[in-house]
């Protein structure tokens, strides 16, 4: 019984988790302003360092900065600052 509960918990976690890197542009429902860590001048990319590297986050940051015709420059990376499945955050600055 214990193994079944563990398996079902892991299955539900994996099924609901977003494992691909993404820009943290969360917003409250009905609001225009973001509450995520990212802004138009400083994109924040959440990722999982076990499956992704900073080159993949650089691509997402370049796309975010391209909206304002700028290039992304890596600033820093933090751990345990995003979601459970994507615990690391890479911070960039658009220049």
C-alpha positions in Angstrom: 0.0 0.0 0.0 2.8 2.4 0.9 4.5 1.8 -2.6 1.2 2.5 -4.3 0.8 5.8 -2.5 4.3 6.9 -3.3 3.9 5.9 -7.0 0.6 7.8 -7.3 2.1 10.9 -5.6 5.0 10.9 -8.0 2.8 10.3 -11.0 0.5 13.3 -10.0 3.6 15.5 -9.4 5.1 14.7 -12.8 1.8 15.0 -14.6 1.1 18.4 -13.2 4.6 19.8 -13.2 6.0 22.1 -15.9 9.6 20.8 -16.4 10.6 23.0 -19.3 12.3 26.3 -18.5 10.0 29.3 -18.6 10.0 33.1 -18.1 8.6 33.9 -14.7 5.9 36.5 -15.8 3.1 35.5 -13.4 0.1 37.8 -13.0 -2.8 38.0 -10.6 -6.1 37.3 -12.3 -7.5 40.4 -14.0 -4.4 42.4 -13.4 -2.0 43.8 -16.1 1.1 44.2 -13.8 3.2 41.1 -13.2 4.0 39.6 -9.7 6.6 37.2 -11.0 10.3 37.9 -10.8 10.7 38.9 -14.4 10.3 42.4 -15.9 10.8 43.8 -19.4 14.3 45.0 -18.4 15.3 42.0 -16.4 14.0 38.6 -17.5 14.0 35.8 -14.9 14.0 32.3 -16.3 13.0 29.4 -14.0 14.7 26.1 -14.8 15.7 22.7 -13.4 19.5 22.4 -13.3 19.3 18.6 -13.4 17.8 18.6 -16.9 18.6 22.1 -18.3 21.6 24.3 -18.5 22.2 28.1 -18.7 22.5 27.9 -22.5 18.8 26.9 -22.7 17.8 29.7 -20.3 19.9 32.2 -22.4 17.7 31.4 -25.4 14.6 32.2 -23.5 16.1 35.4 -22.2 17.2 36.4 -25.7 13.6 36.0 -26.9 12.3 38.1 -24.0 14.8 40.9 -24.6 14.2 40.7 -28.4 10.7 42.1 -27.7 12.4 45.5 -26.9 15.2 45.0 -29.5 17.9 44.3 -27.0 20.3 41.5 -26.0 20.3 39.5 -22.8 23.3 39.5 -20.5 23.5 36.9 -17.7 23.6 38.4 -14.2 23.2 35.6 -11.6 21.5 32.3 -10.8 19.7 31.4 -7.6 18.4 28.1 -6.2 15.0 27.4 -4.6 13.5 30.6 -5.8 10.9 29.3 -8.2 8.6 26.3 -8.4 9.3 22.8 -7.0 9.9 21.2 -10.4 12.0 24.2 -11.6 13.7 25.4 -8.5 16.5 27.5 -10.0 16.2 31.0 -11.5 18.6 32.6 -14.0 18.5 36.4 -14.0 19.4 38.4 -17.1 19.5 42.1 -18.0 18.4 43.4 -21.3 21.0 45.8 -22.8 
